[in-house]
């Protein structure tokens, strides 16, 4: 693993440990999907699809978002489970920007070389969250720092659960 990735992972771990765990209780607030365009380094741009669950900390604007994403370009595919955290700047029910980050595992397979590889990646996320009646919509950009870095622009929907 390259040194910058170790630094990013250490920073993400320190940030996660800095949140006082006893003061927040996360509950499932929704689940949904996303679709977008990604441009992995040294490969053609391609469609990316994903699914997610959203856990909200009561009384805060902090959300945990476990998710999986998939893309395939130039006979290389990537299956990518992630654990992302984001913070939205305005209260629930209002259109709001958000920022976040997280860690993921990139499981890549090449049909050309019949080779597969796995590496840890760090995610940086920014977007806008738009409320609906029983769900919310979002548009986000994300950068994944890994052995094959990638940028993506995605849009999606989260269907809220009854709480």
N, C-alpha and C positions, 0 to 999 in steps of 0.2 A: 504494500500500500504506500502511496506517495505521501510525503510529509504534509502538503496542504490539506489533504483529506483528514489526516489525524488531527490537525489543528481545528478544522471545522467540526469534527465529531466531538472533540474535547470542549469546544465552545458551546455546542448544542447541549451536551451533558451538563455543563456548569449552569447554563440558563435553566434547564429543566429542574435541576436540584435547587435553584434559587427561589422557586415558587413554593410558598408555604403550603404543604400538602394538607395539613389538618384543617385549614380554613375553607377549603372548597370541596364540594361534592359534585362529581360529574354524573349527569344522567343523560340517557339517550334522548336526543331531541329530534332526530330525523335520519333519513337515508335517501340516497339519490344517485344520479349518474352525471357524467360529464363527457363531452366530445370536443375535440379540438385538433390543432395542427402542431406537430413537433418537428424540430430540425436537429437531429443528432449530428454531432461533429463527424465530418468525413463521409456522411451518408445523405441520400436524398431526403427531403422533407416528406412527411407522411401523416396520415390520420392517426390520432391517439384516442382511445376510449377508456373509460374508467368507471368505477363505482365506489361509493363511500358511505360511511356512517358518520353521524355527527353527534358528539357528546358535549353538552354545555355545562359549564360550571355555574351553579345557581348564584345569582347576585353579581355576576361578572360578565364581561364581554369576551371571555376567553373560551375557545372551543378546541377540543381534540378531534381530529379527523383521521381515523384509520381508513386507508383506501388502497385500491389496486388499480394499476393502469397497464395498458398493453399497446405496443406499436410494432409495425413490421415495415422495414425499408431495405431495398437492395439485398433481399434474401437473408436479412438479419432481423430477428425478432427480440423483443424485450418485454418480459413480464416483471412488473415492478410493484411489490407491496410496500407501503409507506405508513409511517405514523407522523402526521403533520399536526402542528398547533398553530392557531391563528387568533388574532385579536382584532375585533371590529371597533371602530372609533366612535360610532354613535349608538344610541340605545336601540334595543330590539324594535322592529316595526318601522324603521326609517332606512332609507337608502344610505349606505355607509361604505367607505373604503375599509379595507383590512390588509394587514401584513402578517406574515407567518413564516414558518420554516419547519424543517423536520428531517428525519432520516428514513432511508429506504434501502431495499436490497434489489439490485438489478440482476435479473437472471436472463442472460442473453444466449441465443442460439444462432449459429451461422449454418445455413443450408449449403453454402459453398464449400466450407472447410469441414463440415460435419463436426464442429467443435462447439462447446458451450462454456460459458464463464459466469462467475458470480462475483459481484463486488458491492460494497456499501457506498451509498451516495448521500449527499446532503442536498436538501431542497430549500430554495428561497422562493417565497410566494407573495404576490401582491394582487389585489383585485378590488372589485366593487360588488357588494351584496345588495340585491334589490328585493324588497318584501312583496309577497303576494298574499292572498287570503289565507290559504292553508299550506303554503310552501314559500320558499324564496328561490330566486334565481341569482346566478352569479356569472361574472366574467373575470377571468384571472390570467395572469402571466406567471410562469414559473421557470426557474433555472435549476437544473440538476447537475451538481458537480460530482462526477464519477469517472470511471475509466473511459467512458464515452459520454462526455458532457452534452447536454441538450437544453434547448430553450423550447417553450411551448406556450401557446395561447389557447385557452379553453373556455367553454361556456357550459353551464349545467343548471340543474335544479335539485333542490333538497325538499323532499316531502316530509312535513313535520308529523311527529307522532303525537298522540293525545297524552298530555302530561297532567 
